[in-house]
Amino acid sequence: MLRRRETIIGMLFCFIAVMFVSGLQAEAKSKMQKQSFGKTEDGQQVDLYILTNKNGMEAAITNYGGTVVSLMVPDRNGKRDDVVLGYDTLDGYATGKAYIGATVGRYANRIAHATFTLDGITYKLAKNDGDNHLHGGFNKRVWTARDVSSNAGQALELTYLSKDGEEGFPGNLPVKVVYTLTDKNELKIDYSATTDKDTVLNLTNHAYFNLAGQGNGDILQQQIMIKADRFTPIDAVSIPTGELRSVKGTPFDFTTAMAIGARIDQDDQQLKMGNGYDHNWVLNNEKAGSLFLAAQAYDPHSGRVLEVLTTQPGIQLYTGNFLDGIHGKDGKVYNRRYAFCLETQHFPDSPNHPNFPTAELKPGQHFESTTVYKFSTK
Ligand code: BGC
């Protein structure tokens, strides 16, 4: 009898100890740092949130544009470097035109002639890329931030209400982006949104990666693999023609890892149109909407590996062809092809291509998508 009671007391003690330790862990995980990142021209306070994990990986994210400002990642010798381009100050982001690190929406990538028709109504969008609409304006908005850290890792929730008619898009659209830094060296991005009118939506993150460290030269030796047998060719103003073209025998075949620079300057009409790679690949994800390893990048010099997983149907590889001497962080200058972007997305100009996966969102539907940037070394 006495022994049974001792056993029960012992079990209770263990239970309390376990609860106490996991409570401490949860608390440790939730200690995200917050510091001021300045004020916008119209006086709104903007902050910088520093997420860390147990391996010393660190992500700095601002609620201005839902932007990843820096990402400190170890190389194969454990030396940390910042692997994304960025600016030192809020002003850089406020005046910058390259969408560096930003959350991009309402419609990431291009919409031809800045117009589309939905339910018989023709909508006219802001023309901000010649005659086309490009990327929308979420990157210049101040988002509402909340620490939502849990045992999954330190996490930052950012919310924004895109009003009916913003840049010409229909529907009030409350949108949420949650960044989670896990102990598996993943920066996980969960997007969600709803609408009160039929609309179109395409959300992505516009991080410019250089796995050798931001500002440390071009990315032409870094290797890319993309799990896609087809891509969407573009016209002279980077609008998809509507064709889904096989990558076989073209410089767009990244089904096995290839250095970005190996074929980038070949005499190829599509490469010329994009000024290099600036195209959407059609991901070979057989289970549409499930998390899928879409791409992998590798820097042989530092040993850093980046895996990109996504639930989205497409990915844009953009090789920084228009970077033109931008003054970035720590006095670094970003020249042409000093970074690559792997933008998970719906296909560009989907609202004008019924044969592309639909980017429509209707009242009552709940848009959800996830992209994971996972780092390791080899
Ligand atoms: C586009 C490029 C554009 C860049 C910066 C990329 O997503 O594909 O054409 O220059 O964003 O706006």
Residues whose N, C-alpha, C, O or C-beta is under 5 A from the ligand:
A	BS01	BGC	K97 A98 Y99 D278 Y318 F322
